[in-house]
C-alpha cells in the first residue's frame, strides 16, 4: 500500500489490486475554530469526525448507487475509518462542483449586492470551480473549461445535471429527517465507463440546517441521518 496524497480531511493510498483506499481524518474545514464547509483551510479538529464522515458517505453512496448514478464507491471499514474506491482520473487538476439551493456563505459575500442571505435559488444553482487553494478556487464557465481543455461542452453539461440529481437525493434524505440541505460541493472523475462521483459525501462537504435554522455539524448530521 502506497500513500499517494494527503489532503485536508483525508489521506489516499494506492492498493496492490489497483484500487484506492481513503483514510478519513478528524480535521475539518473552517476558520477560527468554527466549522464551515465553504472554507479552503483546516480550521479545527473534531474527535470522531473521520468515522462519522465515513458512515455518512457510505449511507449516501449506497443511495446514489441505488438510484443508478455511477460512483467510485466499493466499500468501507468504519472501525479503521477507511473507504475502498475504484480508480478515476480527475478533470484537469481537480474540480469542485457546488450545488446551491439557497444563497449563503461565500455566494453572498461575492454577490451580496444582488441577493440576500437565505434567498431560494430555483432551479438549484451549479458552480464549477478549480481545486486551487492558492488562487481561491477560481470558478470556471463552460467556455473557460473547454478553452483550458478541462471539460468538453457535453461533459460540462453532464456534470451540471449530475450534481443537481445527486444533490436532490441528499436533499430528500435530509428533508425526511426534518433537515434542510442548503448547499454542497461534490467531486467527479472519469474512467473508461464515463463520469462518476468520487471523493466523499459527508457532512464535511455540505451545509445543512435544522428546523430552527441552526447549522448542523458533521457528527450530529451523521447521528441524525444514520441513527
N, C-alpha and C positions, 0 to 999 in steps of 0.2 A: 504494500500500500504506500503510495507516494503523495505527499502533500503538493498540491498544485496552486493553491490560492488560500489566502487568509483575509477575509473581509471584516466589515464592522460587526456583523452579527453571526457569522458562521465561517467555518474552515472547510475547504473542499479537498478531498483525497481521490486519487485515481486507484481503482481496484484492479487486481490481476485479470479479471474477466472482461475488462474494457468498460464496465460501468463506473459510476462515481458514487462517493459517499459524502454527504453533507453533515458536518458536526456542528450542532447548534450551540451558540454561546448565550450567556446570561446578560451580555451587553445589549443596550437598547439605544436607538437613535433619540436625540433630544438636545436640550440646551439648558445649562444651569440646573441640572438635576431634574428637569421636567420632561416627561416622555412626549415626543412629537414625531409622528411618522413622516412628516414633511421635512425634517432636518436631515442634513447630509453628514452628521457627525455623531459619534457616540457621546451621549450626554449623561448616562447613568447605567448602573448595573443593578438588575433586579434578580434576586435569588430565586431560582426555579423557572425563570423565564424561558430558557432554552428548551426544556422539556415541555413546557406549556405550549410554546410556539410549534413544536413538533406535533403534539397531539392535535392542535387545531389544523395544521397543514394536512395531516393525514385525513382528518374528517372532511375537509373541503376538497382535497384532491380526489377522494373517492366519489364525492357528489358530482364533481366536474366530469370525471371519467364516466360515471353512470349516465350523465346527460349527453355523452357522445363527443365531448371535446378532447382533443389529444393533449396529453401531458407527459412529462418525463418521469413521473412517479412510478416506483416499483414497490417499495415497502419501507417500514420503519422499525427501529428498535428504540422504543421510548425510554427504557432504562439507561441506554447508552447515549441518548439524545442524538441519534443519527438517522438519516434517511438515505436510502439507496435509490439512485436515479439512472435513467438512460442518458447516454451522451447526446449532446446537442451543440451546434455551433451558434454562437450569438450573432446578432446583426451588428456589423461594424465592431466596435469595442464594447458593445453592450448598450441596450436601450431600456428605458423605463416607460411603461405605458400607463398613464394615470386616467382613471375614470372618476369624474366628479358628479355627484348627484346634487350637492349644494355647494355654494361658494363659501369658502372659509380658508384660513391659513394663508399660505403663500399666494394663493389665487387672488385673495382680497388685497394682500399687500401690493400686488402688481397692478390690479385693475380696480382698486377701490374708488376711483373717480367715476366708474361706470356701473358698479354693482355693490350691493350692501352685503354684509356678512350674514350668512344663512339663507340667501336667496336661492330658490329652487332653479336648477339648471335642467331644462327639458327641451329636447332629449338630453340624456346624460352627456356631459362634455368629455371628450377624449383629448388628452395632451400626450404627445410623444416627445421624450427628451433623451439626450445623450447622457450616458453614465460618465460624467466627467466632473468630479468634485472641484478640481482646480478652476474650472470655467463656470461653476454654478449650475451644472446640468442644463446646458442650453436647450431650449425647445426647438424642434425641427418640424417644418411643414412638409407636405407631400413633395413639393418641388425641391426643397432642400435635400430631403432624404434621397431622392432619385439622383440629383446632381452630384451628391457625395458618394454615390454607389453603395449606399447602405441598404436601401429597400427599392424594390420595383414599385410602380404605381399600384399594381394588384396586391402586393404584399402589404403596402401601407393601408389600403382599404380593408384588407382581411384582418389586420391587427385591430383596426378600429371596431370592426364588427365583433371580433372575438372577445375583446376586453369588455364591451358592453354586455355581451351574452353571459360571460363568466361572472362579471360583477353583479349581474342581475340574479344569478343563482345565489351568490353570497348575500346579497341584499335581502332576498326572500327568506333565507335561513335565519338571518338576524331578526327580521320582522316577526318570524314565528316565535321568537323569544322576547318580543316587545322591545327590540333594539333597532336603531336606525343607522344604516351604513351611509356615511357622509361622502367619503372618497376612499380610494385605494390605488396603489401602484403595483402593477404586475410586470413580470419579465417574460419574454418569449425568445425562443431559439428555433432552429430548424434542423432537421435531419433529412434523410432521403425520402421520408414519407411526407414531409411538409412542415408547416409551422406548428409548434407545440408550446404549451405553457411550461415554464421552468421556474427554478428557484423555490420560493416558499409561498404559502398562502396563510399567513399567521397574523396575529394582532399587530405585529411589527410594521406591517405594510398597509394598514387600513385605519381609518378614523371612524369610530363607532360611538354613538351617544345613546344614553338610556332615556327613559320617558321624561325625566326631569331636565334633559338637555345637558347632562354631565358626560364628559368623555369617559369611556370605559377603557381601563388599562389592559395590556395584553394578558396577564394571568387571569384577571377577572373575566375577560372575554372568553377565554378557554373554559373556565368553570361554568359559565352560563350556557355556552353552546354545546359543550361536550358532556357536561354533568360531572 
